[in-house]
Amino acid sequence: MPVSFQLASRGDRVAAVLLDLMIVYGLPILLLVGFLFSGVWENLLDKKEAIYVLISIVTVVLFLWYNFYFSYFEIKWQGRTPGKRALGIRVVDRHGGQLKPDAVFARNLMRELELFLPLTMLFSPVSSGVDGVINLLVWIWLGVFIFLPFFNKDRLRAGDMIAGTWVVKIPKTNLLGDIVQDKDILGITTNKLSTTPGKEQGYSFSEEQVDAYGIYELQTLEELLRKPEVTPKTIKEVAERIKTKIKWVEPVADKGASFYWKNHKGSTEKEKEFLKAYYAALRKRLEAKMLLGVRRENKYDKT
């Protein structure tokens, strides 16, 4: 299914990186200042072993913090760091699949050449002669990385090219009008709705089953149910995929219901009724969570 999206602007990407760098370098400084003003360090002055242990722990923590900050949050938050989250952008796979950890690590390893090495070079002393020429060549090489997003239509930096990723704008998705109340889309009248055996069969879903998906999947399912040109094969495949995902067990149908489906509906319509029932349950669950301030964007969002 084709999915449209908007590429993140270069300004948003730069702002997100600056916010992340403020967190990466600013948070340890704030913690250090707070530690110095707390007076706890004064109790450690006479304990050399404790100081050595503390320094070792801090060194390891800072190493992990500086080197895995971007990778950790992009894996944990599905392509979002705190800076990207604040700017409403995220990293996605260019081929439409799930963002994989190896892609995240690849694009962030390249960040060393694209960002942190130039920052280091800013504080290096100015040289002349042969060393000056070497430094000039290094700056030209680094400039290629820095300005690369300005010279390709997809605004890709070297890390994105290697990892096969894009940085896109996160659309503000809103829940549309409830399809269950739309008689034209359902294609049935109120009288027929009351006699549909789907309700008699008791399409009831547990919280775990409904929590399997988020707003993105709800909107995708709604688009599927709204399109009259969708083939029966697609309806069946989507229904089977959802049933597998939520570990659905078919309820035992009574003879009247079985006769109804066999002579009036057919298997495709039965699958469509299941999708409508699951849509209604999923929508109700998401709306209830949003009233409590919990917004789940997609099935990968664990918030």
C-alpha positions in Angstrom: 0.0 0.0 0.0 1.6 3.4 -1.0 2.2 5.7 1.9 2.6 9.5 1.4 4.9 11.5 3.6 6.7 14.8 3.8 10.4 15.1 4.0 11.7 17.0 7.1 13.1 20.4 6.2 16.8 21.1 6.6 16.0 23.7 9.2 14.0 21.2 11.3 16.9 18.7 11.1 19.5 21.2 12.1 17.3 22.4 15.0 16.7 18.8 16.2 20.5 18.1 16.1 21.2 21.3 18.1 18.6 20.3 20.7 20.1 16.8 21.0 23.6 18.3 21.4 22.3 20.6 24.1 21.0 17.5 25.9 24.1 15.4 25.2 26.6 18.0 26.5 24.4 20.1 28.7 22.8 17.4 30.9 26.2 16.0 32.2 27.3 19.5 33.0 24.2 20.2 34.9 24.5 17.0 36.8 28.2 17.8 37.6 27.3 21.3 38.8 24.5 19.9 41.0 26.9 17.3 42.4 29.5 19.9 43.3 26.9 22.2 45.0 25.3 19.3 46.9 28.4 18.9 49.1 28.4 15.1 48.7 31.9 15.2 47.1 33.4 16.7 50.3 32.7 13.4 52.1 34.7 11.6 49.5 37.8 13.6 49.7 39.3 11.4 52.4 38.3 8.2 50.6 40.6 7.7 47.7 39.3 4.3 46.7 35.7 5.6 46.6 36.9 8.5 44.4 38.6 6.1 42.0 35.5 3.9 41.8 33.3 7.0 41.2 35.6 8.3 38.5 35.5 4.9 36.8 31.7 4.7 36.9 31.3 8.2 35.6 33.8 7.6 32.8 31.9 4.5 31.6 28.5 6.2 31.9 29.7 9.3 29.9 31.2 7.0 27.2 27.9 5.2 26.8 26.0 8.5 26.9 28.0 10.3 24.3 28.4 7.3 21.9 24.9 5.7 22.1 22.6 8.6 22.8 21.3 8.9 19.3 21.2 5.1 18.6 19.4 4.3 21.9 16.6 6.8 21.4 16.2 6.1 17.7 15.7 2.4 18.4 13.6 2.9 21.6 11.4 5.6 20.1 11.2 4.3 16.5 13.4 6.8 14.8 13.0 9.7 17.2 15.4 11.3 19.6 14.3 14.0 22.1 15.3 16.7 19.6 13.5 15.0 16.7 10.4 14.4 18.9 10.3 18.1 19.8 10.5 19.1 16.1 8.0 16.5 15.0 10.3 14.5 12.7 11.6 10.9 12.7 13.9 8.5 10.9 12.1 5.9 8.7 13.3 3.1 6.3 13.3 4.2 2.7 11.9 0.9 1.5 8.9 1.2 3.8 9.9 -1.5 6.3 10.4 -1.3 10.0 13.5 0.8 11.1 16.1 -1.8 12.0 18.8 -1.4 14.7 21.7 -2.1 12.2 20.4 0.9 10.1 20.3 3.1 13.2 23.8 2.1 14.2 25.1 2.7 10.6 23.7 6.2 10.3 24.9 7.2 13.7 28.4 5.9 13.2 28.7 8.1 10.1 27.7 11.0 12.4 31.3 10.9 13.8 32.6 11.9 10.4 29.8 14.3 9.5 29.4 16.2 12.8 31.7 15.4 15.7 35.0 15.4 13.8 34.2 18.9 12.3 33.5 20.1 15.8 36.8 18.8 16.9 38.6 20.4 14.0 37.1 23.8 15.0 39.3 23.8 18.2 42.4 22.6 16.4 45.3 25.1 16.0 45.8 26.8 12.7 48.8 25.3 10.8 50.9 26.5 7.9 53.0 24.8 5.2 52.3 21.2 4.5 50.2 20.8 7.6 48.1 23.7 6.5 47.5 22.1 3.1 46.5 18.8 4.9 44.1 20.7 7.1 42.6 22.5 4.1 42.0 19.1 2.4 40.4 17.8 5.6 38.1 20.8 5.7 37.1 20.3 2.1 36.4 16.6 2.8 34.3 17.5 5.9 32.5 20.2 4.0 31.3 17.6 1.5 29.6 15.7 4.4 28.2 18.8 6.0 26.6 20.3 2.8 25.6 17.0 1.2 21.9 17.3 2.3 21.7 20.6 0.4 22.7 18.9 -2.9 20.2 16.1 -3.2 16.5 16.3 -3.5 15.8 13.8 -0.7 18.0 15.8 1.7 20.0 12.7 2.6 23.2 12.9 4.5 25.9 10.3 4.1 24.5 8.3 7.1 21.1 8.1 5.5 22.5 6.9 2.2 24.5 4.1 3.9 21.7 3.1 6.2 18.8 3.4 3.6 16.8 5.9 5.7 14.9 9.1 5.4 14.0 11.8 7.9 10.4 12.7 7.5 7.9 15.0 9.1 5.5 13.2 11.5 1.9 14.0 10.4 -0.5 15.0 13.0 -3.1 12.2 12.7 -6.6 12.8 13.9 -9.3 10.2 14.3 -11.8 10.7 11.5 -15.6 10.3 11.7 -16.6 6.9 13.0 -17.1 4.6 10.0 -19.4 2.3 12.0 -22.0 5.1 12.0 -21.7 5.6 8.2 -24.6 3.7 6.6 -23.4 4.5 3.0 -20.0 2.9 3.6 -21.4 0.0 5.5 -23.9 -0.6 2.7 -26.6 -1.9 5.0 -29.7 -0.4 6.6 -30.4 0.0 10.3 -32.9 -2.9 10.2 -30.3 -5.2 8.7 -27.7 -4.1 11.1 -29.8 -5.3 14.0 -30.0 -8.8 12.5 -26.4 -9.1 11.5 -25.0 -12.3 13.2 -21.7 -10.6 13.8 -23.1 -9.1 16.9 -24.9 -12.3 17.9 -21.6 -14.1 17.6 -20.2 -11.7 20.1 -17.2 -9.9 18.5 -15.6 -9.0 21.7 -11.9 -8.2 22.0 -9.6 -8.2 25.1 -7.5 -5.1 26.0 -4.4 -7.0 24.8 -6.0 -7.7 21.4 -7.1 -4.1 20.9 -3.7 -2.7 22.1 -2.0 -4.5 19.3 -2.3 -1.4 17.0 -2.3 2.3 17.1 -3.7 5.4 15.2 -1.7 4.7 12.0 -3.1 1.2 11.7 -6.6 2.5 12.5 -6.4 5.0 9.7 -5.1 2.4 7.3 -7.9 0.0 8.2 -10.5 2.8 7.8 -9.2 3.7 4.3 -9.4 0.0 3.4 -13.0 -0.2 4.5 -14.0 3.0 2.8 -12.6 2.1 -0.7 -15.2 0.2 -2.7 -12.6 -1.0 -5.2 -10.8 -3.2 -2.6 -10.7 -6.8 -3.8 -12.0 -9.7 -1.7 -8.5 -11.1 -1.6 -7.2 -8.0 0.1 -10.0 -8.0 2.6 -9.3 -11.6 3.5 -5.5 -11.1 3.7 -5.9 -8.1 6.0 -8.4 -9.9 8.2 -6.2 -13.0 8.5 -3.2 -10.8 9.3 -5.1 -9.1 12.1 -6.4 -12.4 13.5 -2.9 -13.8 13.5 -1.5 -10.7 15.2 -4.1 -10.6 18.0 -4.3 -14.5 18.2 -8.0 -14.4 17.4 -10.1 -17.5 18.1 -13.2 -17.8 16.0 -16.3 -18.0 18.2 -18.6 -21.0 17.9 -21.5 -19.9 15.6 -25.0 -21.1 16.0 -26.9 -22.8 13.2 -28.9 -19.6 12.4 -25.8 -17.5 12.0 -24.0 -20.2 9.9 -27.1 -20.4 7.6 -27.2 -16.6 7.3 -23.5 -16.2 6.3 -23.8 -19.1 3.9 -26.9 -17.9 2.1 -26.7 -14.1 2.4 -23.2 -12.9 2.9 -20.3 -15.2 2.0 -16.9 -15.5 3.5 -15.6 -12.1 2.2 -18.5 -10.2 3.8 -17.9 -12.1 7.0 -14.3 -11.0 7.0 -15.4 -7.5 6.4 -17.8 -7.6 9.3 -14.9 -8.8 11.5 -12.8 -5.8 10.3 -15.6 -3.4 11.1 -16.0 -4.9 14.5 -12.3 -4.7 15.2 -12.2 -1.1 13.8 -14.9 0.0 16.2 -13.2 -1.6 19.2 -9.8 -0.2 18.3 -11.2 3.3 17.8 -13.0 3.2 21.1 -9.8 2.1 22.9 -7.7 4.8 21.3 -10.2 7.5 22.0 -10.4 6.5 25.6 -6.6 6.7 25.9 -6.5 10.1 24.3 -8.9 11.4 26.8 -6.3 10.5 29.4 -3.5 12.2 27.5 -2.0 8.9 26.0 -1.5 9.0 22.3 -0.3 5.9 20.6 0.9 6.7 17.1 1.4 3.1 15.8 1.9 -0.5 16.8 5.6 0.1 17.6 4.8 3.0 19.9 5.0 1.6 23.5 3.8 4.8 25.2 
